[in-house]
Amino acid sequence: MRTIDVRGGRILVGGETRHDARLTISDGRLRAIEPAAVGSDAAGDYVAIDLAGGWLLPGFIDTQVNGGGGVLFNNALGIEGLARIAAAHARFGTTALLPTLITDTAEAIEAALDAVDVAIAAGVPGIVGVHIEGPFINGTRKGIHDPALIRTLDRSIIDILCRPRRGVVMMTLAPEVVAVEDIAQLAAAGVILSAGHTDATYDEALAGFAAGITGVTHVFNAMSPLLHRAPGMVGAALSEAAIWCGIIADGVHVAPAALDIAFRSKGADRLMLVTDAMPSVGSDDDFFLLNGRRMTVEGGVCMGEDGTLAGAHLDMAQAVRTMCAATGADLPTVSRMASASPAAFLGMAQDRGTLSVGLRADFVVLDAALEPVQTWIGGIKVAG
């Protein structure tokens, strides 16, 4: 049993902001949330946190993490690499993430799925599933993905994706290049499907949604834009109320005005902050290799030799700050985009995403400037 008294700032409990709280934790979960008291009457392990004018928020949940800590998931399909990636992002408040495999071979897809199973079984903090981004995408909107590896979805890959797994399995695909019956089969097997790297028309996007796609990967980026006579994937993503949209709020991928448009269209409950993070997050490295190609990091921007954006040098705390500035929304609202919204998208709302009794004790402490100070996963401090 661990008791944590939190004072000196603001604490987001459910949808309510408090100025102090006593968190009682056992077996990694919140067993009680009460007004803060004094340490002398606390049973078991006692901790006091002084927020010093800052915030205690639900831990951030990131559905798109290509790498961190100097490690790219594609290049390190094992438990050691996953642990380094998760630890790097924990420094910035991320308590749950999906390591993301960028377009690669069928063998790499299977290895990635297996590696995440092993990591979850071993209890690597923060790893809750895997995101397979490609290779079943449209080459017209490939971004930095290797065109030589883009392929057609076949029965063997469907079988691999549909096997029972310890964590969630998410896949980004282009609905116009995948048969609707295959989309439906993957969705029926529990694979969380997101449309991305797509040149779909508005009608093709809607057909994909009807077949089982529930999300859109980094909305605005690598997809058919909204035109007044051809709404495209962006138009479908913003207009369909049930669809969740990930968005990269780094000030580079999406202009502040477009961040605000997405927020006004989707609201905090259907818009999710994602980092699309590369190995440079939590590292001093200024380059990395993707499919043998050199990507550079300069001025906080990751790019290939031709200037194409190559993921992002972005952490979730920075994304929260950027979204607050772009939209004028208050921190509790933006916090939902970084926690409750992705938890709902992943089907984990009954386990994480808010500070509520019975849910996991995953939280982040931010200072008054919204910089990360501490991160706790399952009631254990893992950073700060």
N, C-alpha and C positions, 0 to 999 in steps of 0.2 A: 504494500500500500504506500503510495506517495501522495503527499499533500503539497500543493503549490499555492502560495498566496501571491497575488498579482496586484500591484498598486502603482500609482503615480502616472497614470495615463488613461488610455481607453482600450476596452476589451470588447471584441465583437462576439457576442454569444447569441447564436441563432440570428435573428434579424434585429437584435437589440444591442445598443452600445451601453456598456457599463464602465464605471470608473474604478472598480476593484472587483476581485473575484477570488474565491478559494476553489481550486480544482482538485478534486480527489480522484486518483488514478490507480487502477489495478488491472493487471493483465493487459496493459497497453490501451485501456479504454477509460473514458471519463465516466466515473461512477456517481459524481455529484458536482454541481456547480452552485456555489453559495456565496454570500458576501464574505469578503476576506476577514480574517480574524487575527489572532496572534499565534506565533509559532509554538508557544508553550503548550497549547491544548491540542496540537496536531498529533495524530497517531502515526507511528512509523516514520518513514523517510520524509523530511521536511525541506522545502526549498522556498525562498522568497525571491521574487522578481520585482525590481523597481524599473518601471517603464521609462522613467525620466522624461515624461512628456510624449512618449511614443505610443505605439499600438501593439496589441496582441491580437493576431488574426488567425483564422483557420489556415493550415498549411497549404501551400500552392500545389496545384495538380497540373502537370504539363503533359499533354498528349503527343508532343512532337519534339523529341530530343535526339538529335543525330550523334551528339558527342559532348564531351566536356573533360576538363582535367587533362587535356593533351591526348585524349583517346577518341577516335571515331569508331562508332559501333561496327560499321562495315569492315574495319580493319582489325577488330578484336572481338571475335564472336565467342567469348568465354566469360566465366564468372569474374575473373580479375578485372577485365576491362569494364564490365558492367558496374562493379563496385566503385571503380574510380570515377566513372561518369556520374553515378548517383551521389557520391560524396562531394563532387565538384558543385553540383546543383543544390545540394543541401545547404551549402554556404550562403545561398541566396534565397532561402525560404521554401524551396521545393521539397515536399514531403512524399510525393508520389509522382511517378513519371513512367512514360512508355519509351524505352529506347527504340529508336527508329532506324530501320534499315532502308537506305536509299537504294533505288533500282539496282538489282544485282542478279546473280544466277539463281537457278532453282536450288542448287546445293547450298548456297548462302542463306536462302530463305529458310530452309529446313534447319540449318545450323543455328540461325538466329532464334527461331522458335524454341529449339531444344535448349539453347544457352539460357534463355530467360526462364524456362521451366526449372533449370538447375539453380539459378540465382534465387528464385522465389522459394524453392525448397530449402535452400541454405539460409534463408532469412536475410538476404542482402537488403538493408533498409532503403525503402523508396521505390524498389522495382515492383510494379504491379501488373505488368503485361508487356506487350510488344506491339509496335506499329510497323507494318510492312508498307512502305511507300513506293509503289511501283513493283514490278516493271510493266504492269498492265495499264499503260498510260498512252496518251496521244503525243507522238513525237513532235507535233506542231507546237506543243506547249511544254516541252521537256525541261525547260530551265537548264539547270546544271546536270541533270540526269544523263548518263551515258547512252546515246542513241543506239549503240551496238548491243545493248543489253535489254532494250525494250522488246517485249514479245507478247504473244497471244496467250491468254489464260487457257490452260488445258486441264484435262481430268486429273493428271498426276498432282498438279499443284493444288487443285481444289481439294483433293483427298488429304494432302498435307495440312492445309489450312483448317480443315474441318475436324481434325483430330482433337480430342479433349485435351485441354491445357490447364495449367495451374493458375494462370492469370488471364486477363482479357487479351483478345487478339483483335487488332484494328488493322484495316487495310485501306489504303488510298488507291483508287482506280479511276479511270476515265469511263463513264457510263456508255459513251458512244462506241467504245471499242470492245465492250464486254457484253455478252448476250444477257438479256434480262433474266432468262431462266438460271443462268449461272449466278447472277447477283442474288436472286431469290434463294438459291440453294445455300450460298454462303451466309446470308442473313438468317436463314432458318437454322443453321448450325451454330449460330451465336457469334459469328464474326461481325464486328462493328465496322460498317462500311462508310467511307467518306469519299466524296468526289473531288478529284484534284488532278492537276496537270492534264487539263481537259479542254477541248475545243467544242464542247457540246452546245448544241442549240438549246434554246429555252425548252422546247418540247422534249428533246432528248434528256435534258436534266430532269424534267418532271417524270419521265418514264423511269429513270434510274431511282428517283425517290420512291415512286410507287412500288418498285420491285424490292426495296429494302435498304437503300442508302439513306442514312440518317444525319450525315454530317457533310461539311465542305472543308477541305484542307486549305489553309492559309488563303482565305477569301481575298479576291482581287488579284493575287499573284498566280501566274501560270494557268490562266483560264480565260475563256471567251468573255470579253467585257460586256458591260451593259450599254447597248446602243438603243436609240429610241424606237427603231423598227426591228431590232434584233436583240432582245434582252439578254440572251446568252446565259451562261452559268452564273455570272454575278447577279443578273436580274432574278433568276430562279432562287438563288441562295438568299437574297435579301427579302424576297417577297413571300416565300413559303414559311409560314409561322412556325411549323414544327421542326424545321431543320436547324441544327446547331452549326455554327460557323467558327472555325479557328481563325485567328488573326494575329499577324506579327506586328506588334506595337513597338518598333524600334526607331521610328522616325526616318527609316530608310526605305523599307519595303512598301509602306503605305503612308501617304501624306496625312498630316493631322486632320484635314477636312474630311478625308475619306474614312479615317477612324471614327470621326464623329457621325458621319452618315451611316456607317455600319451599326454603331451603337443606337442611333435613333431608329433604325429599321428593325433591328433584332431585339434590342433590350438586353439587360444584363443576364437574363436567364437563358438566352440562346446564343450569346456571343462568348467565346472562350479565348483567353489569352494563351498563346503558344510562343515558345522561343525559337523553334526551328534551329536550335543551338548546335554549333559546331565545336570541335575540340578546343578552340581558343578560350571558351568560357571556363573560368577558373584556372587558366594557364597563361603563361607569358609567351607561348608559341605564336609566331607571326606567319606560320604557314602550316598546311597539312596536305595529305595526299588522299584523293578520292578516285578510285578505280585507276590508280597510277598517275593521275593528273595532279599537278601542283595547284593548290588554291592558296591565295595569300590573304592576310588579314592586315588591313591598313585603315587607320582612322575609325576603328570599330566596325568596319565593313569587310565581309568575306566575299571573295570573288575569284572567278577563274581568270585564265590568262586573257580571255577576250572581253573581260569586264562583266560577264554574267554573274549575277548574285549567286552565291554558293552557300545557302543557309544563312545563319545570322550569328553575330557575336552579341548575344542577348541573353540576359537572365530574367527570371520572372519578376524580381523586385523592380528591375528597370522597366519592364513592360507595364507594371502597375503604375509607376510614376508617369510614364509617357501617356498612358491612357487617361489618367486623371487630368493631365495638362491639356490633352487634345479635346476632351469632351466636357470638361467642367464638372463631371460627376464626382460625388463625394467618395471617400475611400471605402466605406461599407458597400457601396454599389459596385465599384470597380473590383473590390475583393471577391464579389460573387463570380465575376468573370474568370478569376484565377483559382477558384476553389469549388463552390457549389455547382456552377454550370458544367465544368468538365466532369465532376463527379456524377452528375445526372446523365450526361452523354455516355459515360462509360458503364452506367448501371450500378454505380457504387454509392448512391446517395444515402443508402441506409447504413453505410459503413464509414464514410468520410466526406469531407467537403464543408462541414459546419462544425462549430463547437457546440455539441449537444450531448446530453447524458446518453450513454450507451454507445456512442460513436468513438472512433479511434482518437486518442489524445495526440493529434498531429497539429502543431501550431508553429507560428513564426512570430518573433518579436522584431518590430521595426522601430527605429528611433524617430524623432520628430521630423526628420527630413525624409522618412520612408526608406532609409537604408537598413539592410538586414543586420541584426545584432545576434540573435540566437535562433536556432531551429530545433524543434523537438519532434521526434517520430515515435509514436507508441509510448509517450510519456518519458522518453529518454532523450537527453540533450545530445544531438549529433553534430552541432556546429555552434560556435560562439563561446 
